Amino acid sequence: MIPMLELDAVSAFYGPMQSLHDVSLQVNAGEIVVLVGANGAGKSTLLRAISGVVRRQGAISFEGSRIDGRQPEDVVRLGIVHVPEGRRIFPSMTVLENLQVGGHAVGRSGASIRQGIEETLEYFPRLQARIGSYGWSLSGGEQQMLAVGRGLMAKPRLLMLDEPSLGLAPLITQDLFEIISGINKSGVSMLVVEQNVGLALKYGHRCYVIETGSIVKHGTTAEMADDPAIAKAYLGS
């Protein structure tokens, strides 16, 4: 089986500084793959390398075709959508306008955008009640839902989420991951960077551990949950 996404010896750079070192990773169709590691380990950089917003070396393939020479806007149109850390919604736009922007990013218009909004609001009914509210007026959880919803408007085949639970209360985080699981079951594959390792291992299928820009361990989430080193480092036991 050809992986949906495959990285082969990928390195990434910020100017002269190398942040990723020969990273190899794959996401198969239908999977939630989680990426865990300490702050500064290179998790966000890895997503940015896939998206094409940092300088990278090595091979990145999506559905069997190389994409490491593509510009970020081309990567999105191919079906890889990146929801970055920090939500980054448009605070002076309404919920509706934020969702519309997500659709326009890949050339959707008219009936296609309306259909996309209806489908997105089925996942996030809380946003339906806030459809005319400005982004700045939303709670942290609502802003994160809007960020993910805006990503869905771009019709991803692979959705990359960077720290979706950051700053959220535990109950909101649990609700969000239930929604993420539902989106995955609808056919969207996922690569998720997540600080809440216990929750990531509960909902993910496979896991990679990154340290100082290199992958040091990978396996199924069940294997990782039973690994004493993972438990000590990330699960507090």
Backbone hydrogen bonds in HBPLUS format (Angstrom, degrees):
<---DONOR---> <-ACCEPTOR-->    atom                        ^
c    i                          cat <-CA-CA->   ^        H-A-AA   ^      H-
h    n   atom  resd res      DA  || num        DHA   H-A  angle D-A-AA Bond
n    s   type  num  typ     dist DA aas  dist angle  dist       angle   num
A0004-MET N   A0027-VAL O   2.94 MM  23  5.77 123.0  2.27 135.6 151.1     1
A0063-GLU N   A0004-MET O   2.63 MM  59  4.62 160.1  1.67 138.0 145.4     2
A0005-LEU N   A0027-VAL O   3.00 MM  22  5.04 162.0  2.04 146.5 150.8     3
A0027-VAL N   A0005-LEU O   2.88 MM  22  5.04 155.4  1.94 140.5 145.4     4
A0006-GLU N   A0061-SER O   2.89 MM  55  5.17 154.3  1.95 150.4 153.1     5
A0061-SER N   A0006-GLU O   2.86 MM  55  5.17 165.9  1.88 152.8 157.6     6
A0007-LEU N   A0025-LEU O   2.72 MM  18  5.01 168.9  1.73 159.8 161.6     7
A0025-LEU N   A0007-LEU O   3.01 MM  18  5.01 146.1  2.12 124.4 131.7     8
A0008-ASP N   A0059-ALA O   2.84 MM  51  5.11 160.1  1.88 157.2 159.9     9
A0059-ALA N   A0008-ASP O   3.15 MM  51  5.11 158.0  2.20 151.4 148.4    10
A0010-VAL N   A0023-VAL O   2.89 MM  13  4.80 177.1  1.89 129.1 128.3    11
A0023-VAL N   A0010-VAL O   2.78 MM  13  4.80 168.8  1.79 133.7 129.7    12
A0011-SER N   A0057-GLN O   2.89 MM  46  5.12 152.2  1.97 131.8 140.4    13
A0057-GLN N   A0011-SER O   2.84 MM  46  5.12 154.0  1.91 141.6 146.0    14
A0019-SER N   A0012-ALA O   2.77 MM   7  5.54 159.0  1.81 144.5 151.8    15
A0020-LEU N   A0012-ALA O   3.39 MM   8  4.88 159.8  2.43 126.3 125.8    16
A0013-PHE N   A0055-ARG O   2.89 MM  42  5.39 153.4  1.96 154.1 157.5    17
A0014-TYR N   A0017-MET O   2.83 MM   3  5.23 157.9  1.88 156.8 161.7    18
A0017-MET N   A0014-TYR O   3.07 MM   3  5.23 150.3  2.16 132.4 127.2    19
A0021-HIS N   A0213-GLY O   2.77 MM 192  5.53 160.8  1.81 152.6 146.0    20
A0031-GLU N   A0028-ASN O   3.14 MM   3  5.71 159.7  2.19 142.4 141.2    21
A0190-MET N   A0031-GLU O   2.86 MM 159  6.23 160.3  1.90 159.5 163.5    22
A0205-HIS N   A0032-ILE O   2.73 MM 173  5.42 176.2  1.73 158.9 157.5    23
A0033-VAL N   A0190-MET O   2.91 MM 157  6.13 172.5  1.91 148.2 148.6    24
A0192-VAL N   A0033-VAL O   2.81 MM 159  6.20 162.3  1.85 158.8 165.0    25
A0034-VAL N   A0206-ARG O   2.90 MM 172  6.37 164.6  1.92 155.7 157.1    26
A0208-TYR N   A0034-VAL O   2.91 MM 174  6.38 154.0  1.98 158.9 167.5    27
A0035-LEU N   A0192-VAL O   2.79 MM 157  6.02 154.7  1.85 150.9 152.8    28
A0036-VAL N   A0208-TYR O   2.99 MM 172  6.41 164.9  2.02 165.7 169.4    29
A0210-ILE N   A0036-VAL O   2.95 MM 174  6.31 162.5  1.98 163.9 169.6    30
A0041-ALA N   A0038-ALA O   3.10 MM   3  5.45 148.1  2.20 139.0 135.3    31
A0213-GLY N   A0041-ALA O   2.71 MM 172  5.47 144.5  1.83 148.1 151.5    32
A0046-LEU N   A0042-GLY O   2.99 MM   4  6.13 145.8  2.11 143.9 151.8    33
A0046-LEU N   A0043-LYS O   3.15 MM   3  5.28 123.3  2.49  96.5 110.2    34
A0047-LEU N   A0043-LYS O   3.35 MM   4  6.81 155.4  2.41 148.3 153.4    35
A0048-ARG N   A0044-SER O   2.97 MM   4  6.27 158.2  2.01 151.0 157.7    36
A0049-ALA N   A0045-THR O   2.80 MM   4  6.02 145.4  1.92 146.8 156.4    37
A0050-ILE N   A0046-LEU O   3.12 MM   4  6.44 156.2  2.18 147.3 152.5    38
A0051-SER N   A0047-LEU O   2.97 MM   4  6.24 157.2  2.02 147.9 154.6    39
A0052-GLY N   A0048-ARG O   2.88 MM   4  6.01 124.7  2.19 136.6 150.4    40
A0053-VAL N   A0048-ARG O   3.01 MM   5  5.38 153.7  2.08 152.0 153.0    41
A0052-GLY N   A0049-ALA O   3.22 MM   3  5.05 136.4  2.42  91.2 103.3    42
A0067-ILE N   A0060-ILE O   2.75 MM   7  5.71 168.0  1.76 163.5 162.7    43
A0062-PHE N   A0065-SER O   2.80 MM   3  5.37 159.5  1.84 152.7 151.0    44
A0065-SER N   A0062-PHE O   3.14 MM   3  5.37 169.3  2.15 112.5 115.8    45
A0070-ARG N   A0067-ILE O   2.94 MM   3  5.22 166.3  1.96 117.9 121.3    46
A0074-ASP N   A0071-GLN O   2.93 MM   3  5.32 127.7  2.21 109.6 123.8    47
A0075-VAL N   A0071-GLN O   3.07 MM   4  6.43 152.7  2.14 154.0 162.5    48
A0076-VAL N   A0072-PRO O   3.11 MM   4  6.44 156.5  2.16 152.7 157.7    49
A0077-ARG N   A0073-GLU O   3.21 MM   4  6.42 160.3  2.25 138.7 143.8    50
A0078-LEU N   A0074-ASP O   2.99 MM   4  6.26 135.7  2.19 143.9 155.8    51
A0078-LEU N   A0075-VAL O   3.24 MM   3  5.16 130.8  2.50  92.3 105.2    52
A0080-ILE N   A0075-VAL O   3.28 MM   5  5.87 164.9  2.30 149.7 147.4    53
A0079-GLY N   A0076-VAL O   2.93 MM   3  5.33 149.2  2.03 108.5 118.2    54
A0157-ARG N   A0079-GLY O   2.84 MM  78  5.03 163.8  1.86 132.0 137.0    55
A0158-LEU N   A0079-GLY O   2.98 MM  79  6.20 165.7  2.00 164.2 160.7    56
A0081-VAL N   A0158-LEU O   2.97 MM  77  6.39 163.3  2.00 165.9 171.0    57
A0160-MET N   A0081-VAL O   2.76 MM  79  6.04 173.0  1.76 167.1 168.7    58
A0083-VAL N   A0160-MET O   2.76 MM  77  6.03 174.9  1.76 178.9 177.7    59
A0162-ASP N   A0083-VAL O   3.06 MM  79  6.22 155.6  2.12 176.9 174.1    60
A0088-ARG N   A0086-GLY O   2.66 MM   2  5.63 139.2  1.82 114.1 100.0    61
A0093-MET N   A0090-PHE O   3.13 MM   3  5.51 164.8  2.15 116.6 120.0    62
A0136-TRP N   A0091-PRO O   3.10 MM  45  4.44 152.1  2.18 125.8 117.2    63
A0135-GLY N   A0093-MET O   2.85 MM  42  5.93 149.3  1.94 157.5 159.6    64
A0098-ASN N   A0094-THR O   2.88 MM   4  6.16 158.6  1.93 154.8 160.5    65
A0095-VAL N   A0133-SER O   2.88 MM  38  5.97 131.2  2.12 155.4 167.5    66
A0099-LEU N   A0095-VAL O   3.05 MM   4  6.33 159.5  2.10 152.3 157.3    67
A0096-LEU N   A0131-ILE O   3.01 MM  35  5.32 150.5  2.10 155.8 147.5    68
A0100-GLN N   A0096-LEU O   2.95 MM   4  6.22 156.7  2.01 149.8 156.8    69
A0101-VAL N   A0097-GLU O   2.97 MM   4  6.20 154.6  2.03 148.3 154.2    70
A0102-GLY N   A0098-ASN O   3.25 MM   4  6.60 152.7  2.33 143.5 149.8    71
A0103-GLY N   A0099-LEU O   3.24 MM   4  6.66 147.1  2.36 145.9 154.3    72
A0103-GLY N   A0100-GLN O   3.09 MM   3  5.17 121.6  2.44  96.9 111.2    73
A0104-HIS N   A0100-GLN O   2.92 MM   4  6.23 161.0  1.96 156.4 161.8    74
A0105-ALA N   A0101-VAL O   3.08 MM   4  6.22 139.7  2.24 147.5 156.8    75
A0106-VAL N   A0103-GLY O   3.24 MM   3  5.92 156.8  2.30 116.0 121.1    76
A0108-ARG N   A0103-GLY O   3.03 MM   5  5.10 151.8  2.11 146.0 137.3    77
A0107-GLY N   A0104-HIS O   3.01 MM   3  4.84 168.7  2.02 107.0 108.8    78
A0112-SER N   A0109-SER O   3.09 MM   3  5.60 132.1  2.32 151.4 141.9    79
A0114-ARG N   A0110-GLY O   3.12 MM   4  6.46 162.6  2.15 153.0 158.4    80
A0115-GLN N   A0111-ALA O   2.89 MM   4  6.05 159.1  1.94 147.8 153.4    81
A0116-GLY N   A0112-SER O   2.94 MM   4  6.10 156.1  2.00 141.5 148.7    82
A0117-ILE N   A0113-ILE O   2.88 MM   4  6.13 155.3  1.94 152.7 158.5    83
A0118-GLU N   A0114-ARG O   3.08 MM   4  6.32 161.6  2.11 147.8 152.4    84
A0119-GLU N   A0115-GLN O   2.98 MM   4  6.26 160.9  2.01 152.8 157.8    85
A0120-THR N   A0116-GLY O   2.88 MM   4  6.03 157.0  1.93 147.5 154.3    86
A0121-LEU N   A0117-ILE O   2.90 MM   4  6.06 162.0  1.93 153.6 157.8    87
A0122-GLU N   A0118-GLU O   3.23 MM   4  6.44 129.5  2.50 136.5 148.4    88
A0122-GLU N   A0119-GLU O   3.27 MM   3  5.26 137.7  2.46  94.0 105.5    89
A0123-TYR N   A0120-THR O   3.03 MM   3  5.46 134.2  2.24 107.1 118.2    90
A0124-PHE N   A0120-THR O   3.17 MM   4  6.47 144.7  2.30 138.9 149.4    91
A0127-LEU N   A0124-PHE O   2.94 MM   3  5.62 144.7  2.07 117.7 126.5    92
A0128-GLN N   A0125-PRO O   3.04 MM   3  5.10 133.4  2.27  97.4 110.4    93
A0130-ARG N   A0127-LEU O   2.97 MM   3  4.89 136.1  2.16  94.8 108.2    94
A0131-ILE N   A0128-GLN O   3.39 MM   3  5.10 163.3  2.42 106.4 105.3    95
A0133-SER N   A0130-ARG O   2.87 MM   3  5.13 163.0  1.90 117.5 123.2    96
A0137-SER N   A0134-TYR O   3.01 MM   3  5.56 147.5  2.12 114.4 123.6    97
A0138-LEU N   A0135-GLY O   3.25 MM   3  5.60 167.1  2.27 113.3 117.3    98
A0143-GLN N   A0139-SER O   2.84 MM   4  6.11 154.9  1.91 153.8 161.1    99
A0144-GLN N   A0140-GLY O   3.02 MM   4  6.29 153.6  2.09 145.9 152.7   100
A0145-MET N   A0141-GLY O   2.98 MM   4  6.24 156.4  2.04 146.0 152.7   101
A0146-LEU N   A0142-GLU O   2.87 MM   4  6.10 152.2  1.95 144.9 152.8   102
A0147-ALA N   A0143-GLN O   2.87 MM   4  6.15 151.4  1.95 144.8 152.7   103
A0148-VAL N   A0144-GLN O   3.02 MM   4  6.31 161.9  2.05 152.0 155.6   104
A0149-GLY N   A0145-MET O   2.79 MM   4  5.94 160.0  1.83 147.3 154.2   105
A0150-ARG N   A0146-LEU O   2.76 MM   4  5.90 157.5  1.81 150.8 156.0   106
A0151-GLY N   A0147-ALA O   3.13 MM   4  6.37 149.0  2.23 137.4 145.6   107
A0151-GLY N   A0148-VAL O   3.06 MM   3  5.02 115.7  2.49  92.9 108.8   108
A0152-LEU N   A0148-VAL O   2.94 MM   4  6.33 147.9  2.04 147.8 157.1   109
A0153-MET N   A0149-GLY O   3.12 MM   4  6.43 137.2  2.31 142.5 153.5   110
A0153-MET N   A0150-ARG O   3.22 MM   3  5.16 129.9  2.48  92.7 105.6   111
A0154-ALA N   A0151-GLY O   3.09 MM   3  5.60 156.3  2.15 110.9 118.0   112
A0155-LYS N   A0152-LEU O   2.93 MM   3  5.41 153.6  2.00 121.2 122.3   113
A0189-SER N   A0157-ARG O   3.02 MM  32  6.14 150.3  2.11 156.9 150.2   114
A0159-LEU N   A0189-SER O   2.87 MM  30  6.27 164.5  1.89 153.8 154.2   115
A0191-LEU N   A0159-LEU O   3.07 MM  32  6.42 153.0  2.14 141.8 147.0   116
A0161-LEU N   A0191-LEU O   3.01 MM  30  6.45 146.7  2.12 144.7 155.2   117
A0193-VAL N   A0161-LEU O   2.82 MM  32  6.13 167.6  1.84 170.7 174.6   118
A0163-GLU N   A0193-VAL O   2.74 MM  30  5.28 143.9  1.86 127.6 138.8   119
A0166-LEU N   A0163-GLU O   3.23 MM   3  5.47 167.4  2.24 114.0 117.8   120
A0168-LEU N   A0165-SER O   3.06 MM   3  5.51 164.2  2.08 141.2 138.7   121
A0173-THR N   A0169-ALA O   2.90 MM   4  6.14 159.6  1.94 160.0 166.9   122
A0174-GLN N   A0170-PRO O   2.95 MM   4  6.19 157.8  2.00 149.5 154.8   123
A0175-ASP N   A0171-LEU O   3.06 MM   4  6.30 161.8  2.10 145.5 150.0   124
A0176-LEU N   A0172-ILE O   2.86 MM   4  6.09 157.5  1.91 150.0 156.7   125
A0177-PHE N   A0173-THR O   2.97 MM   4  6.24 157.4  2.02 151.9 157.1   126
A0178-GLU N   A0174-GLN O   3.05 MM   4  6.31 145.9  2.17 145.8 155.3   127
A0179-ILE N   A0175-ASP O   3.07 MM   4  6.41 152.0  2.15 146.6 153.9   128
A0180-ILE N   A0176-LEU O   2.86 MM   4  6.19 157.5  1.91 148.6 155.5   129
A0181-SER N   A0177-PHE O   2.89 MM   4  6.01 156.2  1.94 141.8 147.8   130
A0182-GLY N   A0178-GLU O   3.02 MM   4  6.30 150.6  2.11 140.4 148.4   131
A0183-ILE N   A0179-ILE O   2.89 MM   4  6.24 154.0  1.96 153.9 161.0   132
A0184-ASN N   A0180-ILE O   2.99 MM   4  6.26 157.8  2.04 148.6 154.5   133
A0185-LYS N   A0181-SER O   2.95 MM   4  6.24 154.5  2.02 147.1 154.0   134
A0186-SER N   A0182-GLY O   3.14 MM   4  6.39 126.6  2.44 136.7 149.8   135
A0186-SER N   A0183-ILE O   3.12 MM   3  5.17 139.0  2.29  96.7 108.6   136
A0187-GLY N   A0184-ASN O   2.96 MM   3  5.44 162.1  1.99 113.7 119.3   137
A0197-VAL N   A0195-GLN O   3.03 MM   2  5.61 121.0  2.39 109.5  93.2   138
A0200-ALA N   A0196-ASN O   2.94 MM   4  6.19 159.0  1.98 154.1 161.1   139
A0201-LEU N   A0197-VAL O   2.87 MM   4  6.04 160.0  1.91 154.2 158.3   140
A0202-LYS N   A0198-GLY O   3.10 MM   4  6.26 138.9  2.28 135.3 146.5   141
A0203-TYR N   A0199-LEU O   3.10 MM   4  6.36 154.2  2.17 152.3 156.7   142
A0204-GLY N   A0200-ALA O   2.81 MM   4  5.64 144.8  1.94 147.8 157.2   143
A0221-THR N   A0205-HIS O   3.07 MM  16  5.53 159.5  2.12 122.8 122.1   144
A0207-CYS N   A0219-GLY O   2.80 MM  12  5.64 165.3  1.82 174.2 178.4   145
A0219-GLY N   A0207-CYS O   3.05 MM  12  5.64 149.7  2.14 153.6 161.7   146
A0209-VAL N   A0217-LYS O   2.82 MM   8  5.17 161.8  1.85 159.8 158.0   147
A0216-VAL N   A0209-VAL O   2.90 MM   7  5.83 159.6  1.94 154.9 161.7   148
A0211-GLU N   A0214-SER O   2.86 MM   3  5.41 162.6  1.89 158.4 158.4   149
A0214-SER N   A0211-GLU O   2.92 MM   3  5.41 158.8  1.96 121.2 128.0   150
A0224-MET N   A0220-THR O   3.00 MM   4  6.32 158.7  2.05 150.9 157.0   151
A0225-ALA N   A0221-THR O   2.89 MM   4  6.04 156.9  1.94 147.0 152.8   152
A0226-ASP N   A0222-ALA O   3.24 MM   4  6.43 137.7  2.43 139.0 148.8   153
A0226-ASP N   A0223-GLU O   3.24 MM   3  5.28 132.0  2.48  94.7 107.1   154
A0227-ASP N   A0224-MET O   3.08 MM   3  5.02 159.9  2.12 103.7 110.0   155
A0230-ILE N   A0227-ASP O   3.10 MM   3  5.33 120.0  2.47 103.9 118.1   156
A0231-ALA N   A0227-ASP O   2.95 MM   4  6.24 164.2  1.97 159.1 164.2   157
A0232-LYS N   A0228-PRO O   2.92 MM   4  6.06 159.2  1.96 147.0 152.1   158
A0233-ALA N   A0229-ALA O   2.99 MM   4  6.07 160.2  2.03 142.7 148.3   159
A0234-TYR N   A0230-ILE O   2.82 MM   4  5.66 163.3  1.85 154.2 158.1   160
A0235-LEU N   A0231-ALA O   2.98 MM   4  4.55 138.2  2.16 113.0 124.2   161
A0237-SER N   A0231-ALA O   3.11 MM   6  5.34 178.0  2.11 129.2 128.6   162
